């Protein structure tokens, strides 16, 4: 991974759920991420969450986006939107 990409990763242990969903490119805007969380289309470790919930590596997300369902394990956190190739390293 290039140094510029690594600089985008957060050294924080946690990040807001809505911010992570936007940074990991699941949603085009934070507003869409917030709406998805508030409407119950995103859960953390099987529990419905609020947009400001602290998200940490090791947690599991279930994301329903249109007809697609994603179940992902959070590997890293970022508060900044990163290129798609880097965003893919935030989850598995």
C-alpha positions as CSV (number, residue, x, y, z in Angstrom):
1,X,0.0,0.0,0.0
2,X,1.4,3.4,-0.9
3,X,2.2,5.9,1.8
4,X,-0.5,8.4,0.6
5,X,-3.1,5.7,1.0
6,X,-1.8,4.8,4.5
7,X,-2.0,8.4,5.5
8,X,-5.7,8.3,4.9
9,X,-6.2,5.6,7.4
10,X,-7.2,6.8,10.8
11,X,-4.9,6.2,13.8
12,X,-8.1,6.4,15.9
13,X,-9.4,3.2,17.4
14,X,-13.0,4.0,16.4
15,X,-14.9,6.1,13.9
16,X,-18.6,7.1,13.6
17,X,-20.6,4.4,11.7
18,X,-22.0,6.9,9.1
19,X,-18.5,8.3,8.4
20,X,-17.1,4.8,8.0
21,X,-19.8,3.7,5.6
22,X,-19.1,6.8,3.5
23,X,-15.3,6.4,3.7
24,X,-15.6,2.7,2.7
25,X,-17.7,3.7,-0.3
26,X,-20.9,1.9,0.6
27,X,-22.7,5.2,0.2
28,X,-22.0,8.1,-2.1
29,X,-22.7,10.7,0.6
30,X,-22.8,10.8,4.4
31,X,-26.4,11.9,4.2
32,X,-27.3,8.6,2.4
33,X,-25.3,6.7,5.0
34,X,-27.2,8.4,7.8
35,X,-30.5,7.7,6.2
36,X,-29.6,4.0,5.7
37,X,-28.6,3.6,9.3
38,X,-31.7,5.5,10.7
39,X,-34.0,3.4,8.5
40,X,-32.6,0.2,9.9
41,X,-30.8,-1.0,6.8
42,X,-27.5,-1.2,8.7
43,X,-26.8,-3.2,11.8
44,X,-23.6,-3.7,13.9
45,X,-23.0,-7.1,15.4
46,X,-26.7,-7.9,14.7
47,X,-28.0,-4.9,16.5
48,X,-29.7,-1.9,15.0
49,X,-27.4,1.1,15.4
50,X,-27.4,4.9,15.3
51,X,-25.3,7.0,12.9
52,X,-23.0,8.2,15.6
53,X,-22.2,4.7,16.9
54,X,-18.5,4.1,17.4
55,X,-17.3,1.5,15.0
56,X,-14.1,-0.5,15.7
57,X,-12.1,-3.1,13.8
58,X,-13.4,-6.6,14.5
59,X,-17.1,-5.7,14.4
60,X,-19.5,-7.2,11.8
61,X,-21.8,-5.1,9.7
62,X,-24.9,-6.1,7.8
63,X,-25.8,-3.5,5.1
64,X,-28.8,-3.6,2.9
65,X,-28.5,-1.4,-0.1
66,X,-31.3,-1.8,-2.6
67,X,-31.5,-5.4,-3.7
68,X,-28.0,-6.1,-2.4
69,X,-27.1,-7.4,1.1
70,X,-23.5,-7.1,2.4
71,X,-22.2,-8.8,5.5
72,X,-18.7,-7.4,6.2
73,X,-16.1,-7.6,8.9
74,X,-14.5,-4.3,9.7
75,X,-10.7,-4.6,9.3
76,X,-9.7,-0.9,9.7
77,X,-11.3,2.5,10.2
78,X,-11.0,5.7,8.3
79,X,-12.6,9.1,8.7
80,X,-11.6,10.2,5.2
81,X,-13.1,9.0,1.9
82,X,-10.3,6.9,0.2
83,X,-9.9,5.6,-3.3
84,X,-11.9,2.5,-4.1
85,X,-8.9,0.2,-4.0
86,X,-8.0,1.4,-0.5
87,X,-11.6,1.3,0.7
88,X,-11.7,-2.4,-0.1
89,X,-9.0,-2.9,2.5
90,X,-11.2,-1.5,5.3
91,X,-13.4,-4.6,5.3
92,X,-13.7,-8.2,4.3
